[in-house]
Amino acid sequence: MTTAEQKAVAAAAEAGDLAALRGGVRATPEAIWQALARVPDPEIPVVSIVELGIVRDVRWEGERLRVVVTPTYSGCPATDLIMDGIREALRGAGVPSFDVEVALAPAWTTDWIAPEARGRLRAFGIAPPGAAARVDVAGISPLRRAREAVPCPRCGATNTTLVAQFGSTACKALYRCEACREPFDYFKPH
């Protein structure tokens, strides 16, 4: 024989309402941010989507949670994987009802990358974007613009050469260090 309480628990579990199972306590925004901070970027697993600045907003709107995400660029092939990771993290945090919205404006910028993530990018072999590397390239080829010094993430030398405007992903350029001769990705500032 099943009691009314057991039926309610089973229905809540079936509906994925973990907050109801915890006595109706819903996850705080801080707990949700912490859960999302454990979602790695699929292309750069040493940094989270929060550290990259991809997650722009988390807020409760009535009984539904709204998460706003801005991909690094509108054609990013990892967007679906990022969205899946967000959904999984929200379910794991006990959020029963949520919407994940993609916002393309304002456009993502490398300025949103957290300082601690820049160090992990470097340790992973990717040169992080420089703060002063902004160049207005409207109407000119990025390959013909003035070259900024991109330090090698492996040896720190600044004698590096742009090999290709696109590296392992479209948001990175491929460089080679002339000192240690190693190729490396540079997270292009934008």
C-alpha positions as CSV (number, residue, x, y, z in Angstrom):
1,M,0.0,0.0,0.0
2,T,1.3,3.4,-1.0
3,T,0.7,6.4,1.2
4,A,-0.2,9.9,-0.1
5,E,3.2,11.1,1.1
6,Q,5.0,8.3,-0.8
7,K,3.0,9.2,-4.0
8,A,3.9,12.9,-3.6
9,V,7.6,12.0,-3.3
10,A,7.4,9.6,-6.3
11,A,5.6,12.3,-8.4
12,A,8.1,14.9,-7.4
13,A,11.0,12.6,-8.2
14,E,9.5,11.7,-11.6
15,A,9.0,15.4,-12.4
16,G,12.6,16.1,-11.5
17,D,11.5,18.4,-8.7
18,L,14.4,17.9,-6.3
19,A,13.6,21.1,-4.5
20,A,10.2,19.7,-3.5
21,L,11.9,16.6,-2.3
22,R,14.1,18.8,-0.1
23,G,11.1,20.3,1.6
24,G,10.3,22.9,-1.0
25,V,13.6,24.8,-0.5
26,R,14.8,26.1,-3.9
27,A,18.4,26.6,-4.8
28,T,19.8,30.1,-4.0
29,P,21.3,32.1,-6.9
30,E,24.7,31.6,-5.2
31,A,24.3,27.8,-5.2
32,I,23.3,27.9,-8.9
33,W,26.3,30.0,-9.8
34,Q,28.5,27.5,-8.0
35,A,26.9,24.6,-9.9
36,L,27.4,26.4,-13.2
37,A,31.0,27.2,-12.2
38,R,31.7,23.4,-12.3
39,V,30.6,23.2,-16.0
40,P,33.8,23.2,-18.1
41,D,34.1,24.8,-21.5
42,P,34.0,21.9,-23.9
43,E,36.8,23.3,-26.0
44,I,39.0,24.5,-23.1
45,P,38.2,22.2,-20.1
46,V,40.6,23.9,-17.7
47,V,38.2,26.9,-17.4
48,S,34.5,26.9,-16.6
49,I,31.7,28.6,-18.6
50,V,31.3,31.1,-15.7
51,E,35.1,31.9,-15.7
52,L,34.9,32.6,-19.5
53,G,32.0,35.0,-18.9
54,I,29.6,32.9,-21.0
55,V,26.9,32.8,-18.2
56,R,25.6,36.4,-18.0
57,D,22.7,36.2,-15.6
58,V,20.9,33.8,-13.2
59,R,17.6,34.9,-11.6
60,W,14.4,33.4,-10.4
61,E,11.3,34.6,-12.2
62,G,8.5,33.2,-10.1
63,E,8.9,29.5,-10.0
64,R,11.2,29.3,-13.0
65,L,14.9,30.0,-13.1
66,R,16.2,32.0,-16.0
67,V,19.8,31.6,-17.1
68,V,21.2,33.9,-19.8
69,V,24.1,32.8,-21.8
70,T,26.2,34.6,-24.4
71,P,28.4,32.3,-26.5
72,T,31.9,33.4,-27.4
73,Y,30.6,34.0,-30.9
74,S,27.3,33.4,-32.6
75,G,28.6,30.4,-34.6
76,C,30.4,28.7,-31.8
77,P,30.1,24.9,-32.4
78,A,30.3,24.2,-28.7
79,T,27.1,26.1,-27.8
80,D,24.9,23.0,-27.8
81,L,27.3,21.2,-25.5
82,I,27.5,24.2,-23.2
83,M,23.7,24.3,-23.1
84,D,23.6,20.6,-22.3
85,G,26.1,21.1,-19.5
86,I,24.0,24.0,-18.1
87,R,20.9,21.9,-18.1
88,E,22.6,19.0,-16.4
89,A,24.1,21.3,-13.7
90,L,20.7,22.9,-13.0
91,R,19.1,19.5,-12.6
92,G,21.9,18.5,-10.4
93,A,21.4,21.6,-8.3
94,G,17.7,20.6,-7.9
95,V,16.2,23.2,-10.1
96,P,12.9,21.7,-11.4
97,S,11.9,24.4,-13.9
98,F,14.2,26.6,-15.9
99,D,14.8,28.4,-19.1
100,V,18.2,28.8,-20.7
101,E,18.3,31.8,-23.1
102,V,21.0,32.7,-25.6
103,A,21.6,36.4,-25.8
104,L,23.9,37.6,-28.6
105,A,23.8,41.3,-27.5
106,P,25.8,42.6,-26.0
107,A,28.4,40.5,-27.8
108,W,30.7,38.4,-25.7
109,T,34.1,40.0,-25.1
110,T,37.4,38.6,-23.8
111,D,37.2,41.3,-21.2
112,W,34.6,39.0,-19.5
113,I,37.2,36.2,-18.9
114,A,38.0,36.0,-15.1
115,P,41.6,36.8,-14.1
116,E,42.2,33.4,-12.6
117,A,41.1,31.8,-15.9
118,R,43.7,33.7,-17.8
119,G,46.4,31.9,-15.8
120,R,44.9,28.5,-16.4
121,L,44.7,29.2,-20.1
122,R,48.4,30.0,-20.1
123,A,49.2,26.8,-18.1
124,F,47.1,24.8,-20.6
125,G,49.2,26.2,-23.5
126,I,46.9,28.9,-24.7
127,A,48.0,32.5,-24.7
128,P,45.3,34.5,-23.0
129,P,44.1,37.7,-24.7
130,G,45.9,40.9,-23.9
131,A,43.9,43.8,-22.5
132,A,45.6,46.3,-24.8
133,A,45.3,44.3,-28.0
134,R,42.2,45.9,-29.3
135,V,42.5,47.1,-32.9
136,D,39.8,48.4,-35.1
137,V,39.9,46.1,-38.1
138,A,36.8,47.3,-39.8
139,G,37.6,47.3,-43.5
140,I,41.1,45.9,-43.2
141,S,42.4,42.4,-43.1
142,P,43.3,41.2,-39.6
143,L,46.4,39.7,-41.2
144,R,47.7,43.1,-42.3
145,R,47.1,44.9,-39.0
146,A,49.9,45.9,-36.7
147,R,51.2,42.9,-34.8
148,E,50.9,42.9,-31.0
149,A,53.4,41.0,-29.0
150,V,51.8,37.7,-28.0
151,P,53.8,36.0,-25.3
152,C,54.4,32.3,-25.6
153,P,52.5,30.4,-22.9
154,R,55.3,27.9,-22.6
155,C,58.5,29.9,-22.3
156,G,57.2,33.5,-22.0
157,A,59.1,34.8,-25.1
158,T,57.5,37.6,-27.0
159,N,59.2,36.8,-30.3
160,T,56.2,35.0,-31.7
161,T,54.8,34.7,-35.2
162,L,51.2,34.5,-36.4
163,V,50.9,31.3,-38.5
164,A,47.2,31.3,-39.1
165,Q,44.3,33.6,-38.2
166,F,42.4,30.6,-37.0
167,G,43.8,28.0,-34.6
168,S,42.1,24.9,-33.1
169,T,38.9,26.9,-33.0
170,A,37.7,30.1,-34.7
171,C,38.1,32.1,-31.5
172,K,41.8,31.4,-31.4
173,A,44.7,32.2,-33.7
174,L,47.7,29.9,-34.3
175,Y,51.1,31.3,-33.3
176,R,54.6,29.9,-33.2
177,C,57.3,30.8,-30.7
178,E,60.6,31.6,-32.3
179,A,62.5,31.0,-29.1
180,C,61.2,27.5,-28.2
181,R,59.8,26.8,-31.7
182,E,56.5,25.5,-30.2
183,P,53.1,26.3,-31.8
184,F,50.4,27.6,-29.6
185,D,46.8,28.9,-29.7
186,Y,46.2,32.6,-28.9
187,F,42.7,33.4,-27.6
188,K,41.9,36.3,-29.9
189,P,40.7,39.5,-28.1
190,H,37.3,40.6,-29.2
